[in-house]
Every structure is written in C-alpha cells, then in structure tokens.
C-alpha cells in the first residue's frame, strides 16, 4: 500500500468557489443576502475527482490520499469569524463527500476556521465535528492566519493549547500549512509556504511544547522547508539555546513529507532526516505542476524520487505507508490490517 499524506481539493466544482465569492462580496456589502451553500451533485463531485486526483493517484502507483480543502483557499486572513466558520464547514463537508464517494482512496483532513488573533473555540469545535461525525483523520493548522505578516503567537504559545488538547484527545495529527500570502514580499508558493515550514520548526526548537504534550504530532510539509538543508544550523542552535538534541526534543513528534520536486532534494531529505520521520506525499494538484523538461516526468510524481533511493524493503515501506499509519492512527484503523 502507498499512502499519500498531502493532497488538496484543488479541482472542486466551480459552484464551491462561487459560494466563497458570494461570502466575500457580502463582507464588502452587508446588504447582500447571506449566500446558501452550493448545491453540488454527486456526479459533479465524481467528475472533479475521477479525471484528476484519482486518475493520477492510480497511474503513479498510489492507493490512498489524505485529502483536505485547497490550502490557498482557506484564506484565514479574512477576519470575520462567522464567515470563517461557514467557509470551513462548507469546504470540509465537500471533502467528506469525496471520501464517501471514494472511500478506498481518500481520507479527510479538515480546514480549521482560524482568523487573525481570533479565539480557537470554533477551530476546536470544527475539528471535533470533522473527526467524530465525518471520520476525518487529521487537520491542517495554519501557524500564520494573517497571511504572511506573522502577527500571531508562536506555535509554542498557550494560545494554541486548547487546539492541542483536542488533537491529543482525538489522537489526530496536524499538518502545519499556511494559506495564501497577503504580503507582496512573499510569493505564496515559493516563499510563504517554505518560510512557514522553516519558521514552525524553529519555534518548536525554541520551546518545549512536547514536554507538555508528549503525544502531539505535526507533519511539516514541502520536505520541511529549509530545515533538512540547514540541519547543522538547527542542531547548533538547539545546543546554543540549551535545548536537548533535536532527536529527543523535536523529532519524536515531527515528521516531514516528500513534496520536494527533484531527486537531489529527496536524496538529501532521506540522508539527513532518515526513514522514521519521512511520510510519502505528492501535493497533487498543488504548487508545482507540469513536466520537468530535464527529466520528461511530472514534477509532482514524487514516488519516482522515492523509488530511486537506496532503501531496504522495510525502509521503503516505512516511507510510503507505515509511518503514515503510525502518525495518523485513525487512518490506520480505517485501513485495517496491513
């Protein structure tokens, strides 16, 4: 079995975006009527999946994808809590319909209704709803709801503790994933995402979050941002800050995915981080699409890169499935015996 831990519903039917556009229009003009949730048929959902994500998942050898709403569409910078709550619910319900229609191939991870500086009460409620009622196996956690201005507290701050308590209670991990950048200094895909991955890791190094929440688990996507490439810097900073070794202090609870779109990057990730902390992922359809002119293969056909690593059968199984089953125990339970 091959489990892809990082997929987004970037091919959702147009009616879903139309609902969002109507939401935002009403924030500009409160006199507009409140939009009703989009009416989307099962056939429309099937069409949006069968010829896109599912087709490529099968063609590239994958079996199951942890599937969440479109990351750049989460738009947590919009400050209205009611809008955030309604939008997250609509996005999560649509992902749930994909899972219901294709239960052998998709498992849900939810969007949280975060807002800059807002309470996490709605996020906790939505997480519990998605896990308890919809059967989701994880969530996406945005460490910067401001959209590139970083106005909120670090992930180690007590502000986040109510959400962590719910995650521990439900035994679900979070993928640390920002949404679109509102800061023109940072390109969403080429800067903001990778900045966030790197920043989140450093926040975890500086604090002692896992001393308080020893079973809390995070997946840092996009290969961990700059972390593997600068592993010596982070080891040195941990020592300078009088923190334990990274292996003891952070890496029992933090995992990186394989959304790195060239062989040398995957080689480095494996050599530096090791098999126990890497989860296979492709981010279809995500930041990098199309064909690499140097190789003739799609950038996001990341299983190809994993297959070119010098791995034992045991280590390959860890990366492509076993680690995901360990990090996402509700997914493991859904999949049944190996």
Long-range contacts (C-beta under 8 A, 24 or more apart in sequence): 1-63, 1-64, 1-320, 1-321, 1-335, 1-338, 2-61, 2-62, 2-63, 2-64, 2-280, 2-303, 2-320, 2-321, 3-62, 3-63, 3-64, 3-65, 3-66, 3-279, 3-280, 3-320, 3-321, 3-324, 3-325, 3-331, 4-57, 4-62, 4-64, 4-65, 4-66, 4-280, 4-281, 4-282, 4-284, 5-65, 5-66, 5-175, 5-219, 5-257, 5-279, 5-280, 5-281, 5-324, 5-327, 5-328, 6-66, 6-175, 6-219, 6-221, 6-257, 6-259, 6-279, 6-281, 6-282, 6-283, 6-286, 7-53, 7-65, 7-66, 7-67, 7-68, 7-106, 7-281, 7-282, 7-283, 7-284, 8-67, 8-68, 8-69, 8-70, 8-71, 8-283, 8-285, 8-286, 9-67, 9-68, 9-69, 9-70, 9-91, 9-94, 9-95, 9-98, 10-70, 10-285, 10-286, 11-48, 11-49, 11-52, 11-53, 11-285, 12-48, 12-69, 12-70, 12-94, 13-38, 13-40, 13-44, 13-45, 13-47, 13-48, 15-39, 15-40, 15-44, 16-40, 16-90, 16-91, 16-94, 17-73, 19-90, 20-73, 20-87, 20-90, 23-83, 23-86, 23-87, 24-78, 24-83, 27-78, 27-80, 27-83, 37-90, 37-93, 38-90, 40-94, 40-97, 42-97, 42-101, 45-94, 45-97, 45-98, 45-101, 46-101, 49-98, 49-101, 49-102, 52-285, 53-284, 53-285, 54-102, 54-105, 56-284, 57-105, 57-284, 60-282, 60-301, 60-303, 60-304, 61-303, 62-282, 62-303, 63-104, 63-105, 64-104, 64-105, 64-106, 64-107, 64-331, 64-335, 65-105, 65-106, 65-107, 65-284, 66-106, 66-107, 66-108, 66-109, 66-137, 66-138, 66-324, 66-328, 66-331, 67-95, 67-98, 67-99, 67-106, 67-107, 67-108, 67-109, 68-95, 68-108, 68-109, 68-110, 68-111, 68-138, 68-139, 68-140, 68-175, 69-94, 69-95, 69-110, 69-111, 69-140, 71-140, 71-177, 71-178, 71-179, 71-286, 72-179, 72-180, 72-188, 73-179, 73-180, 74-111, 74-114, 74-140, 74-142, 74-179, 74-180, 75-147, 75-179, 75-180, 76-114, 76-115, 76-116, 76-142, 76-145, 76-146, 76-147, 76-179, 77-116, 77-145, 77-146, 77-147, 77-179, 77-180, 77-182, 78-115, 79-115, 79-116, 79-118, 80-115, 81-113, 81-115, 81-118, 81-119, 81-122, 84-113, 84-114, 84-115, 84-118, 84-122, 85-113, 85-122, 85-126, 87-111, 87-113, 88-112, 88-113, 88-122, 88-126, 89-113, 89-126, 92-126, 92-130, 92-134, 92-136, 93-134, 95-136, 96-130, 96-134, 96-135, 96-136, 99-134, 99-135, 107-135, 107-136, 107-137, 107-328, 107-331, 107-334, 108-134, 108-135, 108-136, 108-137, 109-136, 109-137, 109-138, 109-139, 109-140, 109-175, 110-134, 110-136, 110-138, 110-139, 110-140, 111-139, 111-140, 112-139, 112-140, 112-141, 112-142, 112-163, 114-142, 114-145, 115-145, 116-145, 116-146, 116-151, 116-152, 117-145, 117-151, 117-152, 118-145, 120-159, 120-160, 120-162, 120-163, 121-162, 123-163, 124-162, 124-163, 124-166, 127-163, 127-166, 127-167, 127-170, 127-172, 128-166, 128-170, 131-170, 131-172, 131-330, 132-170, 135-330, 135-334, 136-172, 136-330, 137-172, 137-328, 137-330, 137-331, 137-334, 138-172, 138-173, 138-174, 138-175, 138-219, 138-328, 138-330, 138-331, 139-167, 139-172, 139-173, 139-174, 139-175, 140-174, 140-175, 140-177, 141-174, 141-175, 141-176, 141-177, 141-218, 142-176, 142-177, 142-178, 142-179, 143-176, 143-178, 143-196, 143-199, 143-200, 143-203, 144-178, 144-196, 144-199, 145-179, 146-182, 147-178, 147-179, 147-180, 147-181, 147-182, 147-183, 147-192, 148-178, 148-181, 148-182, 148-183, 148-185, 148-186, 148-192, 149-182, 149-183, 150-199, 154-203, 154-206, 154-207, 155-200, 155-203, 155-204, 155-207, 155-209, 156-203, 156-204, 156-206, 156-207, 156-208, 156-209, 161-212, 164-209, 164-213, 164-216, 165-213, 167-216, 168-213, 168-215, 168-216, 170-330, 171-215, 171-329, 171-330, 172-328, 172-330, 173-217, 173-218, 173-219, 173-327, 173-328, 174-217, 174-218, 174-219, 175-218, 175-219, 175-220, 175-221, 175-257, 176-200, 176-218, 176-219, 176-220, 176-221, 177-221, 189-287, 189-288, 190-287, 193-221, 193-222, 193-225, 193-287, 194-222, 194-225, 194-226, 195-225, 196-225, 197-221, 197-222, 197-223, 197-224, 197-225, 197-226, 197-227, 198-224, 198-225, 198-226, 198-227, 199-225, 201-225, 201-227, 201-234, 201-250, 201-254, 202-234, 202-237, 204-250, 204-254, 205-234, 205-237, 205-238, 205-241, 205-243, 205-246, 205-249, 205-250, 206-241, 206-243, 208-249, 210-249, 210-250, 210-252, 210-253, 214-253, 215-253, 216-253, 217-253, 217-254, 217-255, 217-327, 218-253, 218-254, 218-255, 219-254, 219-255, 219-256, 219-257, 219-279, 219-327, 220-254, 220-255, 220-256, 220-257, 221-256, 221-257, 221-259, 221-281, 221-283, 222-257, 222-259, 222-260, 222-283, 222-287, 223-256, 223-257, 223-258, 223-259, 223-260, 223-265, 223-266, 223-269, 224-256, 224-269, 224-273, 227-256, 228-256, 228-268, 228-269, 228-272, 228-273, 229-268, 231-272, 231-273, 251-277, 255-279, 255-323, 255-327, 257-281, 257-283, 258-282, 258-302, 258-305, 258-306, 258-319, 259-283, 259-286, 259-287, 259-300, 259-302, 260-302, 260-305, 261-288, 261-292, 261-299, 261-300, 261-302, 262-292, 262-305, 263-305, 263-308, 265-305, 266-302, 266-305, 266-306, 266-308, 266-309, 267-309, 270-309, 270-311, 275-311, 275-315, 275-318, 275-319, 275-323, 276-318, 276-323, 277-323, 278-318, 278-319, 278-323, 279-319, 279-323, 279-324, 279-327, 280-306, 280-319, 280-320, 280-321, 280-324
